[in-house]
């Protein structure tokens, strides 16, 4: 490092060269693959790290397109859940759908086939059912999310998650029910993996029915 200073003494040296870490060349190790889709990378990108001396003299992590990630086989599946699982007719429930598929691309619109015991869950009661959902708009527009009763959405290559509020149909019968969902990409109408879950609905008993039962028990 070349340094200078001002001196009042004529015998004082005003310049010098010293060894400094700041002048050392940045010495970095080779890039090491950590894994596909890690470190904030896309699923098609490899997350790589390395160490550099002096510390911070160059980038030490990066995302790069990698054939290893392109060729990686993805397990294709969908998860669906409904909370609470024990309901009454016209109850509001939280529906969560997660899609893991290489056929889904970030920001692509989605369409959900939703049935309860093989009968369509009407869009009147579940706003994300049987309608093209603009995923990009959903992530940016709060009014659009409220219109479709969507609480949360995550969209990236190979993965989609939507959390929404739906209403149990008023005419549903008491008992255990099977909820079935089949997502489809809207642009090419590719069917993505389907999924099922179960929930239970109880019948609301009116005060009149309770009194009649009590009266019948009293007579017997």
N, C-alpha and C positions, 0 to 999 in steps of 0.2 A: 504494500500500500504506500503510495507517495503522499507524504504529509508536508505541510508548510506551517510556519508561524512567524510572528513579528518579534524582533528582539531589539532592545536598546543597547545591549553590549555588542560591539562590533565583532568580538570573538565568539559570539553565540551563533550556533548553527540554526538556520531558518528553514531548512528542508531536510527530509530524511526518507528512507524506504524501510518499512517494517513488514514482517510476516503477519498476515491477517486472514482469519477464516473467511472474511467477506470476499477475498480475492481468490479463494480456492475454487477450482472447478467443481460443478455439481456432480457428485458421484452417486448414481442411482443403480439399484439392483435390477435384475430382469423382472418384467411383469409376470405376476403369478395369477393363474385363473382361480377364482373363488367359487363361482357358480352362475348359472343362467338366471336372470331375473332378480338377482340380489342387489343390495346397495342402491336401490332406487332405479335400477336398469329395467328396460323392457324385457319381456319373456324371451325375445329373440336376441338379446344382447348378453354378452359375457361381462361380469363384474370382475375387474382386475385390480390388484394392489401391488405396490412396491415400496421400498424404503429408500430415502435419499439423504445424503450428507453433503453440506450441512442440512439440518432438518428444515423442510419447507422451501428448499431452493428450487423445487420443481413439483409438478403434480404427482401425487402418490396414489391416486385412485382414478379409475375411468370406466366407462361403459363402451364396448365396441361390438359391432355386429360380428357374429361368430357362426360358422357352419355347424359347430358342435351344438349350438342352441337351436338352430333351424332344424337340425336333424333329430333333436331330442323328442322322444315319444311322450306325449302328454296323456295322462289318464283323463278320459272324458267322463264327466258326471255332473249332475245337478243336485243341489240340496234344497229342501223346502221345509219350513217349520211354521207353526202357527201358535201364537201365545195370546191368551191362556189356552190350554188344550181342553179345558172343561168350560163349556159355554151354555148360553141360553139363546133362543131365537132373538135376532136383532142386536146381539152383543157386538161391540166393536172389538176386533182382534188385530194383532200385529202379524203381518205376513212377511216372511223373509225368504227370498229366493237368491241362491248363489249358483252361478253357472261357471263351470270349468271346462272350456273347450277351445281348441286351437282354431275352430271355425268362427269364433267371435273376435271381432276387432274393436279396438278402442273407439268409443263414440258412436258405434253403429246402432241404429234403431232396432228395437226388439218388439216382439209380439208374443203374448202369453196365452196359450190355451189353458184354461183353468176349469176343472170340473169337481163337483162333489157327488160322490157315488154315481159317476157317469153322466150327471146332468150339469150343464154349463152354469158356472158361478157368474150370474148376470153382471154386466158392467155397471148396472144400477147400484149394485151392492159392493162391487170390487172394481175400482176405477182403472186398475192396471190390466184387467182381463179383457181379451178379445178387442184390443185396440192397439194401433201402432203407437209406440212410445218413442218420442224424440229424446234420445238419451243425452245428447249434447245440450239441448235446451233445458232438460231436466236438471243438469248439473249447474247451469248458469242462472236459470230463471226461477226465483222463489214462487212467483205466482203460478207457474206451470206445475211445480211440485205440489202446491196446495190444492190446485184444481184436481190433481190425480191422487191426492192424499198420500204422497210419497214423502217419507221421513228422511231417507238417505239413499244415495246412489254412488257406486264406485264402478268405473268403467276403464279397463285397460286391455291390452292384447291378451286374449286367452282367459279373461276373467270379468264377470259382471256380478254385481250385488245390488239388489233393490230391496228396501224395507218400506212397506206401505201399510196403511190402515184400511181394513176392509170390514164389512158388516155381515154377520151370519144371516142368511136368508130368513125372513119371518115365517115362511111356511115349512121350514125344515122339520123333519120328524125327530123325536127323541132317540138316542142311541149312539153307537159308534159309527163314524163316517170316514170315508177315504177321500182325502184331497189329492188330486192329481194335477201336475203342471207339466206342460210341454212348451219350452221356449223355442222361438224361431227367429232367425235373423231376418229383418224385413227386406233388406236390399236384394237378397237372393232367395229368400224364403227357405233357408236351410234349416231342417229340424235339428235342434240341439238335444242333448240327453234329457229324458223325462225323469220325473221323480214323484214320489208319493209320501204322504204322512197321514197319520190318523188323529182325529179329535173326537170329543164326546159332546153331545148336546142333551141338555135336560129339558123337560117340559115344565113350563110355568103353571103352577096350580093356583087357581083363583080362590079367593076367600069363600066364595059360595061352595066350591067343590070341597074345601076343607070342612065346612060346616055340615055338608051333606054326608061326608064320610064319618064325621063325629056322631051325627045323628043316627046313621046306620049301625054304627058300633054300639050305641046306647040301646037301640032296639033289640039287638042280638045279645 
